[in-house]
Amino acid sequence: MIQARIHQGRIEAQDPIPEDWEGQLVKIVPLTPDDPLPDLEACLTALEVLGPMEFDPGERELAAQTLAEMDRLSRQAMHA
């Protein structure tokens, strides 16, 4: 299976396309919440193995400020 993203009416493959697929007709269907994402599952497992996250001094506050600014900008864009 190859994952792709639709962007401005075009299909952008997220994975390399095998050479033997050249010229073949393909069927594209959207992912659903029930579809497994093996890459995501592997990443989540690797993160869990690392244990709890630790912040350097001031890092937690910087992350909160950055998220608040992103929230403000996205709300501003929605109202525009």
N, C-alpha and C positions, 0 to 999 in steps of 0.2 A: 504494500500500500504506500502511496506517495501522498503526503499532505501538501495542500496548496491553499492559498489565500486569494480571495477575489478582491481586487483593488481597482477602483475606477473602471469597472467593466472588463478588466483583464484578469487572467488567471496567472498567479505567480507561484511557481512550484517552490516548496520549502525544502524539498529533498532532491537529490540528483535523479534524473530520469534515465532508466536503463536504455542502452542503445537499441536493444531488440524491440523496444516499444515504438520506435520511429515509424511514423505513418499509420499507426493504429488509431482507431476510434476509441475514445474513452468515455466513461460515464462518470459524472461528477455529482456527488450527493453531499448535502451538508452534514456535519457532525451533529450528533444529538448529545444531551447530557449523559446518556447511557453508554455512549461509545467510549471504550477504554483509550487512554492516551499513555502508551507505554513509556514514552520519554518523560512525561510528567510524573508517572509513578516511580520511575527510577530516580528522578531528581528528589522527590519527596522522601524516598527511603534514604538517600545519601544525606540529606539534610537532617533527618531524624538521628542518624548515626553520629553526627557531629555534636549532638547535645544542645543544651540551651544556649541562646545567643547572649554574648556579653558586649556591652557598650563601653567605648572609651569615654572619658570625661567630656561632657558637652555634646556627645554624639546623639543621644536620645532627644535632646532639645532641638538640635539641628534638623533631625528627621521630622519632628513635629512641626517645626516652622516651615520646612519644605512642603510637607503635605498640606498645611494650611494655605500656603501660597498657591499650590496647584489647585486646591479646591476653590479658592477665590477666583483664579483665572478661568477655570472651567465654568463657574457660575456666571461670571461676567460674559463669557462667550455665548452661553445659553440665552442670556437676556438681550444680547445684541441682535 
